[in-house]
């Protein structure tokens, strides 16, 4: 059994994932970091140098590897769950948790992160409009794939606790 965290960029997947992994004594596996390690490039550089199709193919390889593990907290990138194959791997023996936030909150967090512009590619026009546009496209999939949807504006410690309490008892 794994826990897969999904949601838009800046929804708190990595922060909550760290806290949850520490609480459970499980490793945290971050898909974006796995892609960067495999390619020896930042996410932004991969998009710029190799293109999104290449990035998504590597992302799917990393998802297969990470989801094959057991008792891991896995933080997906914002668009990772959009590929049907990634959805299948995420749902296989895992609790999928959507950290949900409104576009305004996500944009506020993105702007507050000094590394955001350096490390994250624009996926459309950029700015607040991109957050609104991408969230409109992705949120139906986030909701459909999630076993549990939580308000990402709650404190990260509270979110980690709620997720841990939602795990089924060990077999």
TITI-297601 format. One record per atom (N, C-alpha, C): z, y, x. Coordinates in steps of 0.02 Angstrom, whole numbers, plus 50000, padded with zeros to 5 digits. Example, Ala and Ser with C-alpha at 12.3 -4.5 7.8 and 13.67 -1.06 7.14 Angstrom:
TITI-297601
503904971650660;503904977550615;503904983550660;503544988850642;503574994750684;503945000250645;
//
This chain:
TITI-297601
500004994150042;500005000050000;500005006250044;499535010750031;499495017150065;499605022750014;499695028650039;499685034649997;499125039050023;498665040949978;498105045249996;498205052049963;498205057250003;498285064049978;497605067349974;497445069949915;496805073349904;496935080349877;496435084649884;496475091449858;496045096049901;495975102149878;495565107049913;495905109049979;495525111850025;495815114250087;496385119050072;496895118750113;497495123050107;497935121250047;497835115350017;498265113349962;498925110449986;498985109150051;499615106750079;499605099450097;499015096350099;498985089150112;499295087150179;499155090850231;499425089150297;500175090450301;500395096150275;501105097750276;501505092750236;501295091450175;501645086550132;501585079650163;501015078050191;500915071550223;501405070350280;501515075450321;501995074850377;502695073350351;502905077150301;503575076150272;503645069350239;503135067350203;503145060950168;503145055150218;502735055650269;502715050350320;503395049650354;503715055250370;504375055050402;504885051950355;504855053750291;505325051150241;505255043550235;504635041050235;504505033950225;504515029850290;504475033350347;504425029750410;503735026750421;503235029850389;502545027550395;502155032450439;501605030250469;501185034950507;500795039450460;500655045550484;500205050050449;499525049450482;499015048150442;498335047750466;497935053350432;497655057750471;497285063450446;496535062350458;496155062050404;495435060650410;495085065850453;495245072250444;494915077350484;495065076450559;495685074850576;495855073750647;495505067550673;495435062450631;495075056350651;494345057750666;494035062050625;493335063950636;493275067850702;493725072650712;493695076650773;493785072150835;494235067350832;494345062850888;493725058550902;493415056150848;492825051850855;492235055750885;492175062150867;491595066150889;491755070750949;492395071450965;492615076051017;492365083151005;492375085150941;492185091850920;492635093950862;492695100550850;493045102850791;492615101450729;492925101650671;492555100650608;492005105950603;492175112150618;491685117550613;491105116350661;491245114250722;490715112850771;490275107050749;490575101950719;490175096250694;489685098650641;489935102750593;489495105450541;488925109450571;489095113850620;488595118250649;488105114550694;488345109750733;487915106350782;487555100250754;487885096650710;487605090250686;487415090350613;487705094950575;487545095550504;488025091650459;488025093650396;488495090450349;488345083050337;487715080850331;487605073650320;487905069350376;487835071450439;488135067750495;488895067750487;489175073550473;489895074050464;490145069250410;489805069150353;490025064850297;489965057450315;489465055650355;489405048650376;489985046550422;490155050950469;490725049450514;491365049350472;491425053950426;492015054250382;492105047550345;491565044850320;491605038450284;491825032750330;491595032850392;491815027750441;492575028350452;492815034450460;493525035650472;493935033450411;493685034750351;494025032650289;494105025050288;493565021550303;493595014150303;494135011750352;494145014650412;494635012650462;495345014150439;495455020150414;496135022150395;496385018450333;495945017350285;496155013950223;496255006450234;496015003850289;496124996750305;496834995550330;497175000950350;497875000450372;498314999350312;498944997650325;499424996850271;500035001250285;500335003650232;500935007750238;500805014050281;500285017750261;500095023950294;500045029450242;500185035550264;500045041450224;499385044150253;498885044750209;498215046850232;498035053450199;497905058550240;497705065050215;496945065550219;496625065850160;495895066550157;495715073850166;495105075050192;494835081850193;494675083950122;494565090350111;494445092850043;493865089650007;493335087750043;492755084750010;492695077250019;493175074250054;493125067150069;493055062750007;493435064349956;493455060149895;492815060649854;492375065249871;491765066249831;491265060549839;491295056949893;490835051249903;491105045149867;490705041949824;490945036149787;491235030649831;490945029349889;491215024049933;491915025949956;492025032349970;492695034549991;493195033949934;492965035149873;493395034249814;493625027049809;493155022449819;493325015349815;493845013449867;493745015749928;494225014149981;494905017249968;494905023349942;495545026749928;495935023149874;495585020749824;495915017649766;496155010549780;495895007549832;496065000549848;496775000349876;497244997749838;497934996849859;498235003349886;498165008749848;498455015249868;498655019249807;499145023449817;499335028549769;498945034849789;498495037149746;498095043049761;498425049049727;498595054149767;498955059949742;498535066249752;498415069849697;498045076149699;498545081949702;498515085949755;498915091949760;498505097749732;498685099849673;498275104549633;498545111649640;498085116349652;498255123449654;497675127449627;497835133349601;497325137849575;496925141049632;496305143149619;495905146149671;496245152049706;496585156249669;496915162049699;497445159949750;497835154849734;498345152349780;498015149249842;497495145449832;497145142349888;496855147649934;496545152749905;496245158149945;496795161849984;497365163049953;497915166349987;498135162250048;498185155750039;498395151350095;497865151150150;497235150850130;496695150750180;496705157050222;496795162750189;496825169150225;497435169650270;497985166450250;498605166750290;498585162250351;498105157650353;498055152850408;497605155750463;497895157450521;497485160550574;496955155950602;497035149450594;496555144650621;495995142950572;496065145050510;495595142950458;494875144750475;494755150950493;494075153150507;493795149750570;494225148450618;493995145350680;493815137950671;494175134550628;494115127250624;493775124550562;493695128650511;493425125950448;492755129350431;492265125350415;491605128150400;491585131150330;491155136350322;491005138550254;490545133350223;490665131650161;490265126550127;489755129650080;489825136050066;489335139550025;489335146850048;489495151350004;489475158450020;490065160950060;490595157050062;491205159350096;491625163550048;492225165350070;492655169650032;492945166349969;493245170549928;493565168149867;493055164749821;492435167349821;491915164449778;491785157149797;491815155649862;491725148649883;492285144249856;492895146649859;493465142749835;493355141149761;493185146149722;493075145249650;492505140249638;491945141349672;491345137249663;491485129949682;491775128849740;491895122049764;492425118549722;492935122149701;493465119049660;493185117049592;492735121149564;492415119349500;492025112849507;491695111849564;491305105749576;491765099749588;492295100849626;492705095249649;493275093249603;493555097949567;494165096349530;494085090549480;493535089949443;493475084149399;493545077549436;493275077149496;493335071049536;494045070149561;494355075549584;495055075149606;495485072149550;495405074849490;495815072649433;495655065449415;495015063649414;494815056849395;495075051649444;495115053449507;495315048549559;496075048149567;496435053149545;497155053549558;497565048949512;498035045549543;498545041949505;499105046749485;499165052049524;499705056849515;499435063749534;499535068649490;499335075549505;499975079749507;500055083549562;500645087649570;500455094849584;500885099449563;500785106549573;500915108249647;500395110049683;500445111249755;500855117449772;501045121449722;501465127249736;502205125549740;502375119349723;503075117149732;503225116749807;503855117249826;504025116649897;503785109849925;503525109749986;503275103550016;503795097850015;504425099450026;504945094250025;505005091149955;504945095249904;504975092849835;504375088349820;503795090349843;503185086249833;503255079549868;503495079549930;503585073249966;504075068749929;504605071649903;505105067649866;504795064649803;504425068849765;504115066349703;503625060749717;503245061349771;502765056049788;503125049649807;503635050349849;504025044449870;504325040849810;504575044749762;504875041849702;504365038549657;503725040249665;503195037449623;502915030849650;503115029049711;502875022749739;503135016849699;502715011849687;502975005849654;503455002249701;503914998349672;504374994649715;503994989649760;504244988449820;503904983749865;503844976849833;503294973449850;503174966749822;503564961549861;
//
